[in-house]
Amino acid sequence: MNKRVVLFLMVNLMFMLTISIIVRLTSIGVNSFAPDIGVYTYIAIISLVVGFGGAFFSLLISRWMAKKAYGVKVIDPNLVSDPVQQRLVKKVHQFASDAGLAVMPEVGIYQDSSPNAFATGPSKRKSLVAVSSGLLESMTDSEVEGVLAHEIAHIANDDMVTMTLLQGVVNSFVFFLAYVITMFLFRGSKNGGRLKFFLVRMCLEMVLGILGAMVVYWFSRHREYRADTGGAQLCGHSKMMAALKKLQLIYDKPLKSLEQQRSRYDFSRSSDGSIACMKISSEKKMGSQLAKLFSTHPPMADRIARLSESSGY
């Protein structure tokens, strides 16, 4: 779910920039400690602290941030009376139990007309599965089960933790390379100046960060295939395939009017299709090879084909 990925990357970036500015303003620079341990060793240590610090900070607040950012209302399994919400909690807990999770995830709903869902949290024991109101309105029970199983597979695979470790490595390399390259550019320069050095390094961090993001996005796309397979194992291949095909239908045939959008309960009856703003995939923004490098999800057609191969469809 790319909402989770975007939140994670935004918090991570803000943390890194904040620490970088603090390091500069407090004069905790190379000259402070480098003579004792070596310039490159010092930069490497700072890079690891800043890099992994940003990634793990993003992970720790991921569940809280998602609730606040999207207005998720968590369902209390002991007090819920609405039959739709009861079924939602029951299915999430069933899939979580089948996946071997010791602690059941929190289950929540947020208001969004587009069919959507995501899972997040710092660990398997502190996770959240949230679905949009649009998802419950526009998909059948079987299709919703496919989406829920996919999200539980993300939790069971520890995708957020793995992404955090990968992001920490990328952050560290970005910070280290930006610092070293800036030192090389200003080597022997009499017109360097702290401010100019800092600005050049920040620009390099941004450029290198964009390149590093390609690695993170590649992993994000790769884990979608794994979550599809895991979801199929939890809910059955037919339900997982039905969910993906419904999402493909949503993308391929956008509605032409608001009235058509409001009557989207049975996509099979409409030749005009449905909504094009489903955030579980970024297929509509993948018109070029460059755009694909920065997509959090593979094309829906590729996901269907991959799942078909694995299930013998």
Order of alpha helices (4+ residues) and beta strands (2+ residues): alpha-alpha-alpha-alpha-beta-alpha-beta-beta-beta-alpha-alpha-alpha-alpha-alpha-alpha-alpha-alpha
